[in-house]
Amino acid sequence: MKRFAMLTAVAAMLAAGPVFADTMDNAYSNTIVVTYANGASSRYHFNADNTFALHTPDGQHVSGTYEVTGDQICLTPAGGQRACAPLAAGKNVGDTWTQTATDGSQITVALEAGR
């Protein structure tokens, strides 16, 4: 369940569709860092081939696929269930923002250079 929450939390911070493609394009070759209310962080790596890797706060490594549809991003971890969430637009390397995660908690999201 914790892994599901982490997967869906990141979905709320990326952008979709032609107008918002810049956020996804900017995420490739870089790192999305999601920091939770308790201070723990997850690191996501998104690839142009619609795959992702997640490094959880407890040291787990999760891989899977993602799909951008309309104004949502949907993540499907290997062997897991697909989870979708709304997306934010126009994020660039160096940007940090806060938002509400799918469980209602506040998270901080950063798009950091490199992997």
Secondary structure as GFF3:
##gff-version 3
##sequence-region A 1 115
A	DSSP	alpha_helix	2	11	.	.	.	ID=ss1
A	DSSP	alpha_helix	17	27	.	.	.	ID=ss2
A	DSSP	beta_strand	31	35	.	.	.	ID=ss3
A	DSSP	beta_strand	41	46	.	.	.	ID=ss4
A	DSSP	beta_strand	51	55	.	.	.	ID=ss5
A	DSSP	beta_strand	61	69	.	.	.	ID=ss6
A	DSSP	beta_strand	72	77	.	.	.	ID=ss7
A	DSSP	beta_strand	83	86	.	.	.	ID=ss8
A	DSSP	beta_strand	96	100	.	.	.	ID=ss9
A	DSSP	beta_strand	106	112	.	.	.	ID=ss10
###
